[in-house]
Amino acid sequence: MGKQKQVKFGEAIAVLLMMLVVMGVGVIGFGISPQIPVLLVIALVILWAKIRHFSWDAIHQGITEGVTTGIVPLFIFILIGVLISVWIAAGIIPSLMVAGFKLLSVQWFVPSVFLVCALIGTSIGSAFTTISTVGIALFGMGTTMSLNPALVAGAIISGAIFGDKTSPLSDSTNLASAIAGADLFKHIKNLMWSTIPAFLVSLTLYAILGYGTASGDALGKVQTTVNVLTTHFTISWWAALPIIVMFVCAFLKIPAIATLLLNIAIAVVMIFIEQPTMKVKPLVTMMESGFVSHTGNQAVDALLSRGGITSMMGTVSLIIMTLSLGGLLMKFDLIQIAMQPLTKRLHRNGDLVTAGVLGGIAVNLFVGEQYLSTILPGKAFKKAFNDHGLDNLALSRVLEDGGTVINYLVPWGVASSFAAGTLGVSTLAFLPFCFFSLLSPVFSILSGYTGIGLKKMTVTKTVTQ
């Protein structure tokens, strides 16, 4: 076996383009689930690595290092699957739906969904939890009103992303500030230059597209759904208890795993109180396989038959594979090599910001993993940003606008697969309505070229006496 050679720029680009073509053709062209195309790409990267004489130890190390970073998120996904099932069984999600029908106007429902998810997401710092709890309830309300499911899903996801992006409790927000070397709260403040415009334009679009779009028999469907929910589930104000606990845990900065476990425990206690005849085995089966609704109303049963550990296994397997792929790319420096020549040819601040945003989007497209879309461009562009006199806050905002929010738009992305599976709407369907994700990079690039909100390094002058 010959000696391993330095990977060249053209070779790195060829490997990355091969990956993009395989995943794009598989997921978009053939409409298959992303797991198999990603697995095929991993196999092709390993084949390339062996042709280039990388050792099996290096390949295994890359996979191991990649997956290690996602152990905690993997466990969180499993807990979310359990949480969804027990929240439905305990009447928490049905109660949210009934309360929402009474409080929210049909005409302004879509912008209200965006605002509610943004508020909750900011409070708890987790887009996934927002989508999988309150998001399910709001989606059920929207489909009952005969609104466009893709539009409602886009509003839910956009609001959740806004909350996740601007919350000091968010993993992705903390990661972006840490990778760039920026203060967390200064980072969140600086995000507003692109985030607030994207938020306001998104809200306006949801108000325009959502106003008066409900069908004429929407009120009749709403009343029918409310009757079904009140007949087959326990609808009460104490269903708000787990939600209150979730907010309290966020305020106390209790980690996500502990918060989810506590919420699951509270919901289980509620189930036994509301259903004294409930046995342990059916409850455990429900937590494993998901809640199955038997109301007799087809629409309600389709909406509320979900959750369970097994429902998360598709997303969990995708996370493992994308992290493995990302670990291999990092081990062989493929993305870094592809980006390095670009950073040397950028002269204007706007060009550098655009390249950083596009770098995050590219990693999302190549790997489909949210964390790596922040880590890899952050490492590749940090020196270039500093050489241009740009503060670390400028880079941290670019990492959010090009990395964090875009993963929900990539059909083989972990975040988009989770959202699509949880709400039952395909990524390509809700993508055109996920306005906040689409607009954030645009306003970030505009900031780069106009200089508005673009944070530059502060030069400290030393006065000698």
C-alpha positions as CSV (number, residue, x, y, z in Angstrom):
1,M,0.0,0.0,0.0
2,G,1.4,3.4,-1.0
3,K,1.8,6.4,1.1
4,Q,-1.1,8.7,1.9
5,K,-1.0,11.9,-0.1
6,Q,-2.1,15.4,0.8
7,V,-5.7,16.0,-0.3
8,K,-5.9,18.7,-3.0
9,F,-8.5,21.4,-3.4
10,G,-10.0,19.9,-6.6
11,E,-10.2,16.5,-5.1
12,A,-12.0,17.7,-2.0
13,I,-14.5,19.6,-4.2
14,A,-15.1,16.5,-6.3
15,V,-15.8,14.3,-3.2
16,L,-18.2,16.9,-1.8
17,L,-20.1,17.3,-5.0
18,M,-20.4,13.6,-5.3
19,M,-22.0,13.5,-1.9
20,L,-24.4,16.3,-2.8
21,V,-25.4,14.6,-6.0
22,V,-26.0,11.2,-4.3
23,M,-28.1,12.7,-1.5
24,G,-30.0,15.1,-3.8
25,V,-30.9,12.5,-6.3
26,G,-31.9,10.0,-3.6
27,V,-34.0,12.3,-1.4
28,I,-35.4,14.8,-4.0
29,G,-35.2,12.8,-7.2
30,F,-36.4,9.4,-6.0
31,G,-38.3,10.7,-2.9
32,I,-36.8,8.2,-0.6
33,S,-36.0,8.7,3.1
34,P,-32.5,10.3,3.7
35,Q,-31.0,7.4,5.7
36,I,-30.0,5.2,2.8
37,P,-28.5,8.0,0.6
38,V,-26.5,9.2,3.6
39,L,-25.4,5.6,4.3
40,L,-24.4,5.3,0.6
41,V,-22.4,8.5,0.8
42,I,-20.6,7.2,3.9
43,A,-19.7,4.1,2.1
44,L,-18.3,6.1,-0.9
45,V,-16.3,8.4,1.4
46,I,-14.8,5.3,3.1
47,L,-14.0,3.8,-0.4
48,W,-12.3,7.1,-1.4
49,A,-10.4,7.1,1.9
50,K,-9.0,3.6,1.3
51,I,-8.1,4.4,-2.3
52,R,-6.2,7.4,-0.8
53,H,-4.5,5.0,1.6
54,F,-6.1,6.3,4.9
55,S,-5.9,3.6,7.5
56,W,-8.9,1.8,9.0
57,D,-7.9,3.3,12.4
58,A,-8.2,6.8,11.0
59,I,-11.6,5.9,9.5
60,H,-12.9,4.4,12.7
61,Q,-11.5,7.3,14.7
62,G,-13.3,9.8,12.4
63,I,-16.7,8.0,12.9
64,T,-16.2,7.7,16.6
65,E,-15.3,11.3,17.1
66,G,-18.2,12.4,15.0
67,V,-20.8,10.4,16.8
68,T,-19.4,11.2,20.3
69,T,-20.5,14.9,19.9
70,G,-24.1,13.8,19.4
71,I,-24.7,11.4,22.4
72,V,-26.6,13.9,24.4
73,P,-28.9,15.0,21.5
74,L,-29.6,11.4,20.7
75,F,-30.8,10.7,24.2
76,I,-32.9,13.9,24.1
77,F,-34.6,12.7,20.9
78,I,-35.6,9.5,22.6
79,L,-37.0,11.4,25.6
80,I,-39.0,13.6,23.3
81,G,-40.6,10.5,21.7
82,V,-41.7,9.4,25.2
83,L,-42.9,12.9,26.1
84,I,-45.1,13.2,23.1
85,S,-47.0,10.0,23.8
86,V,-47.5,10.7,27.6
87,W,-48.5,14.3,26.9
88,I,-51.3,13.1,24.6
89,A,-52.4,10.4,26.9
90,A,-52.5,12.8,29.9
91,G,-54.7,15.2,27.9
92,I,-52.0,17.9,27.8
93,I,-51.9,18.4,24.0
94,P,-55.7,17.9,23.6
95,S,-56.2,20.6,26.4
96,L,-53.9,22.9,24.5
97,M,-55.9,22.4,21.4
98,V,-59.2,23.1,23.1
99,A,-57.9,26.2,24.8
100,G,-56.4,27.4,21.6
101,F,-59.7,27.1,19.7
102,K,-61.3,29.4,22.2
103,L,-58.5,31.9,22.3
104,L,-57.1,32.2,18.7
105,S,-59.0,33.8,15.8
106,V,-59.3,31.8,12.6
107,Q,-58.4,34.8,10.5
108,W,-55.2,35.6,12.4
109,F,-54.4,32.0,13.3
110,V,-51.2,31.6,11.2
111,P,-49.3,34.7,12.4
112,S,-50.5,33.8,16.0
113,V,-48.9,30.4,15.6
114,F,-45.6,32.0,14.6
115,L,-45.7,34.4,17.6
116,V,-46.7,31.7,20.1
117,C,-43.9,29.3,19.0
118,A,-41.4,32.2,19.0
119,L,-42.3,33.1,22.6
120,I,-42.2,29.5,23.8
121,G,-39.1,28.7,21.9
122,T,-37.3,31.7,23.4
123,S,-38.4,30.8,26.9
124,I,-37.3,27.1,26.8
125,G,-34.4,27.4,24.3
126,S,-35.4,24.3,22.3
127,A,-36.9,24.3,18.8
128,F,-37.4,20.5,18.9
129,T,-39.3,20.6,22.2
130,T,-41.5,23.5,20.9
131,I,-42.3,21.7,17.7
132,S,-43.0,18.4,19.4
133,T,-45.3,19.7,22.1
134,V,-47.1,23.0,21.5
135,G,-46.4,22.7,17.8
136,I,-48.4,19.4,17.5
137,A,-51.4,21.1,19.2
138,L,-51.2,24.1,16.9
139,F,-50.8,22.0,13.8
140,G,-53.9,20.0,14.8
141,M,-55.9,23.2,15.2
142,G,-54.7,24.4,11.8
143,T,-55.7,21.2,10.0
144,T,-59.0,21.2,11.7
145,M,-59.6,24.7,10.3
146,S,-58.7,23.3,6.9
147,L,-55.7,25.6,6.6
148,N,-52.8,24.7,4.3
149,P,-50.8,22.2,6.4
150,A,-47.5,23.3,4.9
151,L,-48.2,26.9,5.7
152,V,-49.1,26.1,9.3
153,A,-46.0,23.8,9.6
154,G,-43.8,26.6,8.2
155,A,-45.2,29.1,10.8
156,I,-44.6,26.6,13.7
157,I,-41.1,25.7,12.6
158,S,-40.1,29.4,11.9
159,G,-41.3,30.5,15.3
160,A,-39.5,27.6,17.0
161,I,-36.3,28.4,15.1
162,F,-36.5,32.1,16.1
163,G,-36.9,31.1,19.8
164,D,-34.1,28.6,19.6
165,K,-31.8,31.1,17.9
166,T,-32.4,34.0,20.4
167,S,-32.5,32.1,23.6
168,P,-29.5,32.0,26.0
169,L,-30.7,28.5,26.9
170,S,-30.3,27.1,23.4
171,D,-27.5,24.6,22.6
172,S,-27.0,26.0,19.1
173,T,-26.8,29.6,20.3
174,N,-24.3,28.7,22.9
175,L,-22.3,26.7,20.4
176,A,-22.1,29.5,17.8
177,S,-20.9,32.0,20.4
178,A,-18.3,29.5,21.8
179,I,-16.9,28.6,18.4
180,A,-16.5,32.3,17.4
181,G,-15.2,33.2,20.8
182,A,-17.9,35.7,21.5
183,D,-19.8,36.6,24.7
184,L,-23.1,34.8,24.7
185,F,-25.4,37.8,25.6
186,K,-23.5,40.1,23.3
187,H,-23.9,37.5,20.6
188,I,-27.7,37.4,21.1
189,K,-27.9,41.2,21.1
190,N,-25.9,41.3,17.9
191,L,-28.1,38.7,16.3
192,M,-31.0,41.2,16.3
193,W,-29.6,43.1,13.3
194,S,-30.6,40.2,11.0
195,T,-33.1,38.4,13.2
196,I,-35.6,41.2,13.9
197,P,-35.9,42.1,10.2
198,A,-36.4,38.4,9.3
199,F,-38.9,38.1,12.1
200,L,-41.0,41.1,11.0
201,V,-41.0,40.2,7.4
202,S,-42.0,36.6,8.3
203,L,-44.8,37.8,10.5
204,T,-46.1,40.1,7.7
205,L,-46.0,37.2,5.2
206,Y,-47.9,34.9,7.6
207,A,-50.5,37.5,8.2
208,I,-51.0,38.0,4.5
209,L,-51.0,34.4,3.5
210,G,-52.9,33.2,6.5
211,Y,-55.7,35.8,6.7
212,G,-59.1,34.4,5.8
213,T,-57.8,31.2,4.3
214,A,-59.9,28.9,6.4
215,S,-62.8,27.1,4.6
216,G,-66.4,28.1,5.2
217,D,-67.1,25.1,7.3
218,A,-64.1,25.7,9.5
219,L,-66.2,26.6,12.6
220,G,-68.2,23.5,12.2
221,K,-65.1,21.3,12.1
222,V,-63.6,23.1,15.1
223,Q,-66.7,22.4,17.2
224,T,-66.7,18.8,16.1
225,T,-63.1,18.4,17.0
226,V,-63.6,20.1,20.4
227,N,-66.5,17.7,21.1
228,V,-64.4,14.7,20.2
229,L,-61.5,15.9,22.4
230,T,-63.6,16.7,25.4
231,T,-65.4,13.3,25.1
232,H,-62.3,11.1,24.8
233,F,-59.6,13.1,26.7
234,T,-59.4,14.8,30.1
235,I,-59.5,18.5,29.3
236,S,-58.6,20.6,32.3
237,W,-56.6,23.7,33.3
238,W,-54.2,21.5,35.3
239,A,-52.9,20.2,32.1
240,A,-50.9,23.5,32.0
241,L,-48.8,22.2,34.9
242,P,-46.2,20.4,32.8
243,I,-45.9,23.5,30.6
244,I,-45.4,25.7,33.7
245,V,-42.7,23.2,35.0
246,M,-41.0,23.4,31.6
247,F,-40.8,27.2,31.8
248,V,-39.6,27.1,35.5
249,C,-36.9,24.6,34.5
250,A,-35.8,26.9,31.7
251,F,-35.7,29.9,34.1
252,L,-33.6,27.8,36.5
253,K,-31.3,26.7,33.7
254,I,-32.0,23.0,34.4
255,P,-30.5,20.9,31.6
256,A,-32.8,19.5,28.8
257,I,-32.5,15.9,29.9
258,A,-33.6,16.6,33.5
259,T,-36.4,18.8,32.3
260,L,-37.8,16.2,29.9
261,L,-37.5,13.4,32.5
262,L,-39.4,15.6,35.1
263,N,-42.1,16.4,32.5
264,I,-42.5,12.8,31.6
265,A,-42.8,11.8,35.3
266,I,-45.5,14.5,35.9
267,A,-47.5,13.4,32.8
268,V,-47.3,9.7,34.0
269,V,-48.7,10.7,37.4
270,M,-51.5,12.7,35.7
271,I,-52.3,9.6,33.6
272,F,-52.7,7.4,36.6
273,I,-54.9,10.0,38.4
274,E,-57.1,10.6,35.3
275,Q,-57.3,6.9,34.4
276,P,-57.2,4.8,37.7
277,T,-57.6,1.6,35.7
278,M,-54.5,2.2,33.7
279,K,-52.1,-0.7,34.0
280,V,-48.3,-0.5,33.9
281,K,-47.8,-2.7,30.8
282,P,-50.1,-0.7,28.5
283,L,-48.5,2.5,29.7
284,V,-45.0,1.2,29.0
285,T,-46.1,-0.1,25.6
286,M,-47.5,3.3,24.8
287,M,-44.2,5.0,25.8
288,E,-42.3,2.6,23.6
289,S,-44.5,2.4,20.5
290,G,-46.5,5.7,20.8
291,F,-50.0,6.7,21.7
292,V,-52.8,5.4,19.5
293,S,-56.0,7.4,19.4
294,H,-59.4,5.5,19.2
295,T,-61.9,8.4,19.1
296,G,-63.6,7.2,15.9
297,N,-62.9,10.6,14.3
298,Q,-60.4,9.9,11.5
299,A,-58.8,13.3,11.5
300,V,-58.3,13.4,15.3
301,D,-57.0,9.8,15.4
302,A,-54.5,10.6,12.6
303,L,-53.3,13.7,14.4
304,L,-53.0,12.2,17.9
305,S,-51.7,8.7,17.1
306,R,-48.0,9.5,17.5
307,G,-45.0,9.6,19.8
308,G,-43.0,6.8,21.5
309,I,-39.4,5.8,21.4
310,T,-39.8,3.8,18.1
311,S,-41.1,7.0,16.4
312,M,-37.7,8.6,17.0
313,M,-35.6,5.8,15.7
314,G,-35.6,7.1,12.2
315,T,-34.3,10.5,13.3
316,V,-31.8,8.8,15.7
317,S,-30.4,6.7,13.0
318,L,-30.1,9.7,10.7
319,I,-28.2,11.6,13.5
320,I,-25.8,8.7,14.0
321,M,-25.1,8.5,10.2
322,T,-24.8,12.3,9.6
323,L,-22.5,12.6,12.6
324,S,-20.4,9.7,11.3
325,L,-20.2,11.4,7.9
326,G,-19.3,14.7,9.5
327,G,-16.6,13.0,11.6
328,L,-15.1,11.5,8.4
329,L,-15.1,14.8,6.6
330,M,-13.4,16.5,9.6
331,K,-10.9,13.7,10.0
332,F,-9.8,14.0,6.3
333,D,-10.1,17.9,6.3
334,L,-12.3,17.8,3.2
335,I,-14.5,20.7,4.0
336,Q,-11.6,22.8,5.5
337,I,-9.5,22.2,2.4
338,A,-12.4,23.2,0.1
339,M,-13.0,26.5,2.1
340,Q,-9.4,27.6,2.6
341,P,-8.6,29.0,-0.9
342,L,-11.9,30.9,-0.8
343,T,-11.0,32.8,2.4
344,K,-7.8,34.1,0.8
345,R,-9.6,35.6,-2.1
346,L,-12.1,37.7,-0.2
347,H,-11.3,41.4,0.1
348,R,-14.6,43.1,1.0
349,N,-16.4,42.6,4.3
350,G,-19.6,41.8,2.4
351,D,-17.9,39.1,0.4
352,L,-16.5,37.5,3.6
353,V,-19.9,37.5,5.3
354,T,-21.5,36.1,2.2
355,A,-18.9,33.3,2.0
356,G,-19.4,32.5,5.7
357,V,-23.1,32.3,5.3
358,L,-22.7,30.1,2.1
359,G,-20.2,28.0,4.0
360,G,-22.7,27.2,6.7
361,I,-25.4,26.4,4.0
362,A,-22.9,24.2,2.2
363,V,-22.1,22.1,5.3
364,N,-25.8,21.7,5.9
365,L,-26.2,20.5,2.3
366,F,-23.1,18.2,2.4
367,V,-23.6,16.7,5.9
368,G,-27.1,17.5,7.0
369,E,-26.1,18.1,10.7
370,Q,-26.8,21.3,12.5
371,Y,-23.8,21.4,14.9
372,L,-21.3,20.7,12.2
373,S,-22.7,23.5,10.1
374,T,-21.6,25.8,12.9
375,I,-18.3,24.2,13.9
376,L,-16.7,23.7,10.5
377,P,-17.3,27.2,9.0
378,G,-16.4,28.7,12.4
379,K,-13.0,27.1,12.3
380,A,-12.5,27.8,8.6
381,F,-13.4,31.6,8.7
382,K,-12.3,32.7,12.1
383,K,-8.9,33.9,11.0
384,A,-10.2,35.6,7.9
385,F,-12.8,37.5,9.9
386,N,-10.1,38.7,12.4
387,D,-7.7,39.6,9.6
388,H,-10.5,41.8,8.1
389,G,-10.9,43.6,11.4
390,L,-14.2,42.0,12.1
391,D,-15.2,41.2,15.7
392,N,-15.9,37.6,16.8
393,L,-19.6,38.8,17.1
394,A,-19.7,39.2,13.3
395,L,-18.7,35.6,12.8
396,S,-21.0,34.2,15.5
397,R,-24.0,35.8,13.8
398,V,-22.9,34.5,10.4
399,L,-22.7,31.0,11.9
400,E,-26.3,31.3,13.2
401,D,-27.7,32.8,10.0
402,G,-26.0,30.3,7.6
403,G,-25.8,27.3,9.8
404,T,-28.4,26.9,12.6
405,V,-31.5,28.0,10.8
406,I,-30.8,26.3,7.4
407,N,-30.8,22.7,8.7
408,Y,-34.6,22.8,8.7
409,L,-34.6,23.4,4.9
410,V,-32.4,20.5,3.9
411,P,-34.4,17.3,3.1
412,W,-31.7,15.1,4.6
413,G,-31.0,17.4,7.5
414,V,-31.5,16.1,11.0
415,A,-33.7,19.1,12.1
416,S,-35.8,19.0,8.9
417,S,-36.3,15.2,9.2
418,F,-37.4,15.6,12.9
419,A,-39.9,18.4,12.0
420,A,-41.3,16.6,9.0
421,G,-41.7,13.4,11.0
422,T,-43.3,15.1,14.0
423,L,-45.8,17.3,12.0
424,G,-46.4,14.9,9.2
425,V,-45.5,17.4,6.4
426,S,-42.5,16.8,4.1
427,T,-39.6,19.2,4.1
428,L,-40.1,20.2,0.5
429,A,-43.7,21.0,1.3
430,F,-43.1,23.4,4.2
431,L,-39.7,24.7,2.9
432,P,-41.3,27.6,0.9
433,F,-43.3,28.7,4.0
434,C,-40.3,28.6,6.4
435,F,-39.8,32.3,5.9
436,F,-37.6,32.9,8.9
437,S,-35.0,30.4,7.8
438,L,-35.1,31.7,4.2
439,L,-34.8,35.4,5.2
440,S,-32.1,35.2,8.0
441,P,-29.2,34.6,5.6
442,V,-30.5,37.4,3.3
443,F,-30.5,40.0,6.0
444,S,-27.1,38.8,7.3
445,I,-25.6,39.3,3.8
446,L,-27.2,42.7,3.5
447,S,-25.6,43.6,6.8
448,G,-22.3,42.6,5.5
449,Y,-22.4,44.8,2.4
450,T,-24.1,47.8,4.0
451,G,-22.1,47.6,7.2
452,I,-25.3,48.1,9.3
453,G,-24.9,46.1,12.4
454,L,-21.6,44.6,11.3
455,K,-19.5,44.5,14.5
456,K,-15.8,45.5,14.0
457,M,-12.9,45.0,16.3
458,T,-12.3,47.7,18.9
459,V,-8.8,49.0,18.7
460,T,-7.4,50.0,22.1
461,K,-4.8,52.7,22.0
462,T,-2.0,52.6,24.7
463,V,-1.0,56.0,25.9
464,T,2.6,56.3,27.0
465,Q,3.7,58.9,29.5
